[in-house]
């Protein structure tokens, strides 16, 4: 990824320094973004937007702090900003008919067990973990990714998410519990299907 264009007040040495940091941390930033959003296209968009913001505010970056921690915060903020923009979805029971009482229509959900590729993908550990991550509320997902996948300390996660260490611990506890329950249910369900 290369950031092009010039911003007023950005020295060429800062540009070179930033370009080097992008080369060094792009893959890592993408991996964090992918874990947050769960798909390639959105992860690319999130990573690009995070680096654009980082470039825009690079003059505010405190060089005594690790760049990756600063990027975690930016990625988290971009993720939260995008998540807040999304419309709220109203859940509906699959058994509940749609439409007026006279012309009721029931939802039909395709059987993913009929596709061999889906069966293999479902058995993949990484896919199971990603699905469990995707099912978490955004704040829990971020906490779990930053602490358990990226290996940040509670204090670093709190700084990246701009919340207290106690909040991080609570979100991690609840997020891990939700993931554990989801993975357990997924394992039990796949065991019954064999």
C-alpha positions in Angstrom: 0.0 0.0 0.0 1.4 3.4 -0.9 -0.1 6.6 0.3 0.1 9.2 -2.5 -0.5 12.9 -2.4 0.8 15.6 -0.2 -0.5 17.2 2.9 0.5 20.7 4.0 3.0 20.7 6.9 4.3 17.1 6.3 8.1 17.0 5.9 9.7 14.7 3.4 11.5 12.9 6.2 8.2 12.2 7.9 6.9 10.9 4.6 9.9 8.5 4.3 9.5 7.4 7.9 5.7 6.8 7.4 6.3 4.9 4.2 8.7 2.6 6.0 6.2 2.1 8.9 3.5 1.2 6.3 5.8 -1.4 4.7 6.7 -2.9 8.1 3.2 -3.0 9.6 0.8 -3.3 6.7 0.4 -7.1 6.9 0.0 -7.0 10.7 -2.6 -4.2 10.5 -4.5 -6.1 7.8 -4.6 -9.2 10.0 -6.1 -7.2 12.9 -8.6 -5.7 10.5 -9.5 -9.1 9.1 -10.2 -10.5 12.6 -12.4 -7.5 13.3 -14.5 -7.6 10.2 -14.3 -11.2 9.1 -13.8 -10.8 5.4 -11.1 -9.8 2.9 -12.8 -6.8 1.2 -13.9 -5.1 4.4 -10.4 -5.8 6.0 -8.7 -4.1 3.0 -11.0 -1.1 3.3 -10.5 -0.9 7.0 -6.7 -1.2 6.7 -6.6 1.5 4.0 -8.8 3.9 5.9 -6.7 3.4 9.0 -3.4 4.1 7.2 -5.0 7.2 5.5 -6.0 8.5 9.0 -2.5 7.6 10.4 -0.9 9.6 7.6 -3.2 12.5 8.1 -2.3 12.7 11.8 1.2 11.4 11.6 2.5 14.7 13.0 0.7 13.9 16.2 2.3 10.4 16.6 4.5 10.3 19.7 7.7 8.6 18.4 8.5 7.3 21.9 5.4 5.0 21.8 5.2 1.8 19.6 3.7 2.5 16.2 1.7 -0.7 16.2 -0.1 0.4 19.4 -1.0 3.7 17.8 -2.2 1.8 14.7 -4.4 -0.5 16.9 -6.1 2.5 18.3 -6.7 4.0 14.8 -7.9 0.6 13.4 -10.3 0.3 16.4 -11.6 3.8 15.9 -12.2 3.3 12.2 -13.9 0.0 12.9 -16.2 1.6 15.5 -17.0 4.5 13.3 -18.0 2.2 10.4 -19.9 -0.1 12.8 -21.9 2.9 14.1 -22.8 4.0 10.5 -24.4 0.6 9.7 -28.2 0.4 10.0 -29.6 -1.5 12.9 -31.1 -4.8 11.9 -34.3 -6.0 13.3 -34.2 -9.7 14.1 -37.1 -11.9 13.1 -37.9 -15.5 13.8 -37.3 -17.9 10.9 -40.7 -19.5 11.8 -42.6 -16.3 11.7 -44.5 -15.7 8.4 -43.7 -12.6 6.4 -46.4 -10.4 4.9 -50.1 -9.9 5.6 -52.2 -12.8 7.1 -53.9 -13.6 3.8 -50.7 -14.1 1.8 -48.3 -15.4 4.4 -44.8 -16.4 3.1 -42.3 -18.3 5.1 -38.5 -17.8 4.8 -36.6 -20.5 3.1 -33.0 -20.9 4.2 -30.7 -22.9 1.9 -29.2 -26.1 3.3 -25.4 -25.4 3.6 -24.9 -29.1 4.4 -25.7 -29.9 0.8 -22.5 -28.2 -0.4 -19.3 -30.3 0.2 -17.1 -27.2 0.1 -19.1 -25.6 3.0 -18.9 -28.9 5.0 -15.1 -28.8 4.7 -14.9 -25.1 5.5 -17.1 -25.5 8.6 -14.7 -28.2 9.9 -11.8 -25.8 9.7 -10.7 -24.5 13.1 -9.9 -21.0 11.8 -13.3 -20.7 10.2 -15.0 -21.8 13.5 -13.0 -19.2 15.4 -13.7 -16.5 12.9 -17.5 -17.2 13.0 -17.4 -17.1 16.8 -15.5 -13.8 16.6 -18.0 -12.4 14.2 -20.8 -13.3 16.5 -19.4 -11.2 19.3 -20.6 -7.6 19.9 -18.0 -5.2 18.5 -16.4 -4.2 21.8 -16.0 -7.8 22.9 -14.5 -8.7 19.5 -12.0 -5.9 19.7 -10.9 -6.8 23.2 -10.5 -10.5 22.3 -8.6 -9.8 19.1 -6.2 -7.3 20.7 -5.5 -9.3 23.9 -5.8 -13.0 22.8 -4.8 -12.9 19.1 -2.4 -9.9 19.0 -1.0 -10.5 22.5 -1.4 -7.0 23.9 -1.5 -6.4 27.7 -4.6 -5.2 29.4 -3.2 -1.7 29.6 -2.3 -1.6 25.9 -5.8 -2.8 25.0 -7.3 -0.2 27.3 -5.2 2.5 25.6 -6.1 1.3 22.1 -9.8 1.1 23.0 -9.8 4.2 25.1 -11.4 2.6 28.1 -10.4 1.5 31.6 -8.5 -1.7 32.3 -11.5 -2.9 34.3 -13.7 -2.5 31.3 -11.2 -4.4 29.2 -11.1 -7.3 31.7 -14.9 -7.4 31.8 -15.2 -7.3 28.0 -12.5 -10.0 27.7 -14.3 -12.2 30.2 -17.6 -11.9 28.6 -16.2 -12.2 25.1 -14.3 -15.3 25.9 -17.3 -16.9 27.5 -19.5 -16.1 24.5 -16.9 -17.5 22.1 -16.4 -20.6 24.3 -20.1 -21.2 24.3 -20.4 -20.6 20.5 -17.5 -22.9 19.8 -18.8 -25.6 22.1 -22.2 -25.4 20.4 -20.6 -25.5 17.0 -18.6 -28.6 18.0 -21.6 -30.4 19.4 -23.6 -29.5 16.3 -21.0 -30.8 13.9 -20.6 -34.0 16.0 -24.4 -34.6 15.7 -24.3 -34.1 11.9 -21.7 -36.9 11.3 
